[in-house]
């Protein structure tokens, strides 16, 4: 019996150690990790450079308040703005907190810059932005929202990827101040939008004086082969949120701002007790240093292409496979039926995967995933899918 709240449908396994892309459970069985803690363990497990940096920092200083300067936090802000092209960063603890900051920025902008009494944000079908009341209201998961009504007002939902629907809102609603979306929807089923769509949104936002808020909590930090997925479309958003892979397992998030939002927040407008403490910032800085030193962005592109190629070749004529999609090391395999049972089957085969949106197998391996591990993944997963679809 556990005294934990029953908020997760946990698998019947507990891990005690990891190395690279392999995890070991309490019984000594090993598993290939193709989930990375849901896009968190960028450098895999127990990466020597990260462990050394964390051990050194833990021996010096874990936490101080944000009422003092934190040099590691300033260095991280400098690095993230360099990589993103934005101009300032708020460092927090999670993707939810980063998205909450983005929503607050949009509302603050609406009141301060556009004199809108009831600022509204256009959000997308199938979106997932978090589980606080505001981010849950921006989310499009009815199951996650059930029982927590009334939701926070001020969100207008449109179909993902439908630029005409956004144009219609522009004509009908003068209270809109921003558009918020995931460049690649993670929880929603690894759905992507075209570069043309993102450029169209940027143009609409410029025309109407709206903010473009991009949630890259799951698809950012090199997962798609660029630091941020929006960089494939060569656009510049006003706000970007990130977390998950930023600290390679140490909780940290960030809300990056620029353009119309630069300088909006002042002292007292937002804050965090733990956000940006020295240990978390060292984790993020070390993650980025290793990624740059080993060119893990190009590596994510190459290994992601390899995985999609092998999966597509083997499953092309398999009845029940709807689509294989994604970018870099963010891959979804959509089946024509609910397939949650595959998570346990994969676990028994020594493979960690995830199923989201009921029928989409989600693959999010560490960015250090090797070619040999990619082959191992497909060798284990393909027969599991084929056997499942035969039943």
C-alpha positions in Angstrom: 0.0 0.0 0.0 1.2 3.5 -0.8 0.1 6.8 0.7 0.6 8.6 -2.6 -2.4 10.2 -4.1 -3.7 8.0 -6.9 -3.1 10.5 -9.7 -1.1 8.3 -12.1 -1.8 5.0 -13.8 1.6 3.6 -13.0 3.3 0.7 -14.7 4.3 -2.2 -12.5 8.0 -1.5 -12.5 10.5 0.7 -10.5 13.9 1.7 -11.8 17.0 2.0 -9.6 19.7 3.2 -12.0 20.3 4.2 -15.5 23.3 4.7 -17.9 23.0 6.3 -21.3 19.8 5.1 -22.9 19.4 2.0 -20.6 17.4 1.7 -17.3 17.6 -1.1 -14.8 14.7 -2.1 -12.5 14.7 -3.4 -9.0 14.9 -7.0 -10.3 18.0 -6.3 -12.4 16.2 -6.3 -15.8 17.3 -3.7 -18.3 15.2 -1.6 -20.6 15.9 0.5 -23.7 14.5 3.9 -22.9 12.7 5.4 -25.9 10.7 7.8 -23.8 13.3 9.8 -21.9 11.0 10.6 -19.0 8.6 12.1 -21.7 11.2 14.1 -23.5 13.1 15.1 -20.3 16.3 13.1 -20.2 18.0 14.9 -23.1 21.5 13.4 -22.3 20.1 10.1 -21.2 20.9 8.8 -17.7 23.9 9.5 -15.5 25.7 11.5 -18.2 29.3 12.0 -16.8 29.5 15.7 -17.7 26.1 16.4 -16.1 26.8 14.3 -13.0 30.2 16.1 -12.5 28.6 19.5 -12.8 25.7 18.7 -10.5 28.0 17.2 -7.9 30.3 20.2 -7.9 27.4 22.7 -7.6 25.7 20.7 -4.9 28.8 20.9 -2.9 28.8 24.6 -3.2 25.3 26.0 -3.1 21.8 24.6 -3.9 19.4 27.5 -3.5 19.2 31.2 -2.7 16.2 33.5 -3.1 15.5 35.5 -6.2 15.8 38.6 -4.1 19.5 38.2 -4.8 21.4 37.9 -8.1 22.1 34.4 -9.3 25.0 34.3 -11.7 24.1 30.9 -13.1 20.6 32.1 -13.8 22.0 35.2 -15.7 24.3 33.0 -17.7 21.4 30.7 -18.6 19.2 33.7 -19.7 22.1 34.9 -21.9 22.4 31.4 -23.5 18.7 30.9 -24.1 18.2 34.3 -25.7 21.3 33.7 -27.9 19.8 30.4 -29.1 16.2 31.7 -29.5 16.7 35.2 -30.8 14.5 36.6 -28.0 15.7 39.2 -25.6 14.8 38.1 -22.0 14.0 35.0 -20.0 12.0 34.2 -16.9 13.4 31.0 -15.3 10.9 28.7 -13.5 10.4 25.1 -12.5 8.2 23.5 -15.2 6.4 23.8 -18.5 3.2 24.5 -16.7 4.8 27.5 -15.0 6.4 28.7 -18.2 3.0 28.6 -19.9 1.3 30.3 -17.0 3.9 33.1 -17.4 3.2 33.3 -21.1 -0.6 33.6 -20.5 0.0 36.3 -17.9 2.3 38.2 -20.3 -0.4 38.1 -23.0 -3.1 39.4 -20.6 -0.8 42.1 -19.3 0.0 43.1 -22.8 -3.7 43.3 -23.6 -4.3 45.6 -20.7 -1.2 47.7 -20.9 -0.6 48.0 -24.7 -3.9 47.4 -26.4 -6.3 48.7 -23.7 -8.5 45.6 -24.0 -10.7 45.1 -21.0 -11.2 41.3 -21.5 -8.1 40.1 -23.3 -8.5 36.7 -25.1 -6.1 34.2 -26.5 -6.7 32.0 -29.5 -5.8 28.4 -28.7 -5.9 25.1 -30.6 -7.9 21.9 -30.7 -5.9 18.9 -29.2 -3.7 21.3 -27.3 -2.1 20.5 -24.0 -0.5 23.3 -22.0 -0.6 22.1 -18.4 -2.9 21.4 -15.4 -3.1 24.6 -13.5 -6.5 26.2 -13.9 -5.3 28.7 -16.5 -3.2 26.2 -18.5 -5.9 23.6 -18.2 -8.4 26.1 -19.7 -6.0 26.6 -22.6 -5.8 22.9 -23.0 -8.3 21.0 -25.2 -8.5 17.7 -23.2 -12.0 17.4 -21.9 -11.0 14.4 -19.8 -8.3 16.4 -18.0 -10.7 19.3 -17.5 -13.6 17.3 -16.2 -14.5 18.1 -12.6 -12.5 21.3 -12.4 -15.1 23.7 -13.8 -15.6 26.6 -14.0 -12.6 27.0 -16.3 -10.8 30.3 -16.7 -12.4 32.4 -19.4 -10.5 34.2 -22.2 -9.6 31.4 -24.5 -11.0 30.9 -28.0 -10.4 27.5 -29.6 -9.9 26.9 -33.3 -8.8 23.8 -35.3 -5.1 23.2 -35.3 -3.5 24.2 -38.6 -6.5 26.1 -39.9 -5.4 29.6 -40.8 -8.8 30.5 -42.2 -10.3 29.9 -38.7 -7.9 32.3 -37.2 -8.6 34.9 -39.8 -12.3 34.6 -39.0 -11.7 35.2 -35.3 -9.7 38.3 -36.3 -12.7 39.7 -38.1 -15.2 38.8 -35.3 -13.5 39.4 -32.0 -11.7 42.7 -31.0 -10.6 41.3 -27.7 -8.0 38.9 -29.1 -4.5 39.8 -28.0 -2.5 36.6 -28.8 -2.4 33.2 -30.5 -1.0 30.3 -28.4 0.0 26.9 -29.8 2.4 24.0 -29.7 4.6 23.9 -32.8 4.3 20.1 -32.6 1.5 18.8 -30.4 2.9 16.2 -28.0 0.1 15.0 -25.7 -2.4 15.7 -28.6 -0.8 12.9 -30.8 2.4 14.3 -32.4 0.6 16.5 -34.8 2.6 19.0 -36.8 1.8 22.1 -38.7 3.4 23.4 -41.9 6.0 26.1 -42.1 3.6 28.1 -44.2 1.0 28.0 -41.5 3.4 29.3 -38.9 4.5 32.1 -41.2 0.8 32.9 -41.8 0.2 33.1 -38.1 3.2 35.4 -37.7 1.8 37.7 -40.4 -1.7 37.7 -38.9 -0.2 38.6 -35.5 1.8 41.4 -37.0 -1.2 42.8 -38.9 -3.5 42.8 -35.8 -0.9 43.6 -33.1 -1.3 40.2 -31.5 1.4 38.2 -29.7 2.5 34.9 -31.0 3.0 32.5 -28.1 4.7 29.2 -28.9 4.7 26.3 -26.5 7.9 24.3 -27.0 7.9 22.5 -23.7 8.1 19.2 -25.4 9.3 19.9 -28.9 12.1 22.4 -28.0 15.6 21.9 -26.8 16.9 20.3 -30.0 14.3 17.5 -30.2 13.3 18.3 -33.8 16.9 18.9 -35.0 16.9 22.7 -34.2 17.0 24.3 -30.8 13.4 25.3 -31.3 10.9 23.8 -33.7 9.7 27.3 -34.9 13.2 27.8 -36.3 12.3 25.3 -39.2 9.9 28.0 -40.4 12.4 30.9 -40.0 10.0 33.0 -37.9 10.4 34.9 -34.7 7.7 34.5 -32.0 7.0 37.0 -29.2 7.1 34.4 -26.5 8.5 30.8 -26.3 8.0 28.4 -23.4 10.3 25.4 -22.7 11.0 23.0 -19.9 11.3 19.1 -20.1 14.6 18.6 -21.8 16.2 21.8 -20.6 17.7 20.3 -17.5 18.1 16.7 -18.5 16.1 15.5 -15.6 16.5 18.4 -13.1 13.2 20.4 -12.9 13.5 23.7 -14.7 11.5 25.7 -17.2 11.7 29.1 -19.0 9.5 31.7 -20.6 11.4 33.6 -23.2 10.1 37.0 -24.3 10.9 39.5 -27.0 9.3 41.7 -29.6 6.2 43.4 -28.2 6.6 41.7 -24.8 10.2 42.8 -24.1 10.3 44.7 -20.9 6.6 44.3 -20.1 7.0 42.7 -16.7 8.5 44.6 -13.9 9.3 43.8 -10.2 6.2 42.2 -8.6 4.4 41.2 -11.8 5.6 37.6 -11.6 7.9 35.5 -9.6 9.0 32.0 -8.3 10.5 30.8 -5.1 12.5 27.9 -6.5 12.7 29.0 -10.1 16.3 29.4 -11.5 18.2 28.2 -8.5 21.9 27.6 -9.0 21.6 23.8 -9.2 18.9 23.8 -11.8 20.6 26.4 -13.9 23.9 24.5 -13.9 21.9 21.4 -15.1 20.5 23.5 -18.0 23.8 25.1 -18.9 25.7 21.8 -18.9 23.0 20.2 -21.0 23.3 22.9 -23.6 27.2 22.8 -23.5 27.1 19.0 -24.1 24.5 19.4 -26.9 26.7 22.0 -28.7 29.9 20.1 -28.1 28.5 16.9 -29.7 26.2 18.5 -32.3 23.2 16.7 -30.9 20.8 18.7 -33.1 22.2 17.2 -36.3 22.3 13.8 -34.5 18.6 14.1 -33.6 17.8 14.8 -37.2 19.9 11.8 -38.5 18.6 9.3 -36.0 15.0 10.5 -36.3 15.2 10.1 -40.0 16.6 6.6 -39.6 13.8 5.6 -37.2 11.0 6.9 -39.4 12.6 5.3 -42.5 12.8 1.8 -40.8 9.3 2.1 -39.3 7.8 3.2 -42.5 9.5 0.5 -44.5 8.4 -2.3 -42.1 4.8 -1.0 -41.5 3.9 0.4 -44.9 1.6 -2.5 -45.8 0.4 -3.2 -42.2 -3.3 -2.8 -42.0 -4.2 -0.7 -39.0 -1.2 1.7 -39.2 -2.7 5.1 -40.1 0.4 7.3 -40.2 4.0 7.7 -39.0 4.8 11.3 -38.4 7.0 13.7 -36.4 10.3 15.5 -36.7 13.7 14.6 -35.4 13.4 12.5 -32.3 9.7 13.2 -31.7 7.8 10.5 -33.5 4.2 9.3 -33.5 2.8 6.1 -34.9 -0.9 6.4 -35.2 -3.0 3.2 -35.3 -6.7 2.9 -36.2 -7.6 1.7 -32.6 -6.8 2.3 -29.0 -3.4 0.8 -28.3 -2.6 1.4 -24.6 -1.9 -2.3 -24.2 1.3 -1.9 -26.2 2.9 0.0 -23.3 2.8 -3.1 -21.1 3.8 -5.4 -24.0 6.8 -3.2 -24.7 7.7 -3.2 -21.1 7.8 -6.9 -21.0 10.0 -6.8 -24.1 12.5 -4.5 -22.3 11.4 -1.3 -24.1 9.9 1.9 -22.7 7.4 3.7 -24.9 4.2 5.7 -24.4 0.8 5.9 -25.9 -1.0 9.3 -26.1 -4.3 10.4 -27.5 -5.4 6.7 -27.1 -4.1 5.5 -30.4 -0.7 7.1 -31.0 2.6 5.4 -30.0 4.9 8.2 -28.9 8.7 7.8 -29.2 10.8 10.4 -27.5 14.3 8.9 -27.0 17.2 10.7 -25.5 19.1 12.9 -27.9 22.1 10.7 -27.5 20.3 7.7 -28.9 22.7 5.8 -31.1 22.2 4.1 -34.5 22.5 0.7 -32.8 19.9 1.7 -30.3 17.6 2.9 -33.1 17.9 -0.5 -34.7 17.2 -2.2 -31.4 14.1 -0.1 -30.9 12.6 -0.9 -34.3 13.5 -4.6 -33.9 11.6 -4.8 -30.7 8.7 -2.4 -31.5 7.7 -3.5 -35.1 6.7 -7.1 -34.2 4.8 -5.8 -31.2 2.8 -3.5 -33.4 2.2 -6.2 -36.0 1.1 -8.8 -33.5 -1.2 -6.3 -31.7 -2.9 -5.4 -35.0 -3.4 -9.1 -35.9 -5.5 -9.7 -32.7 
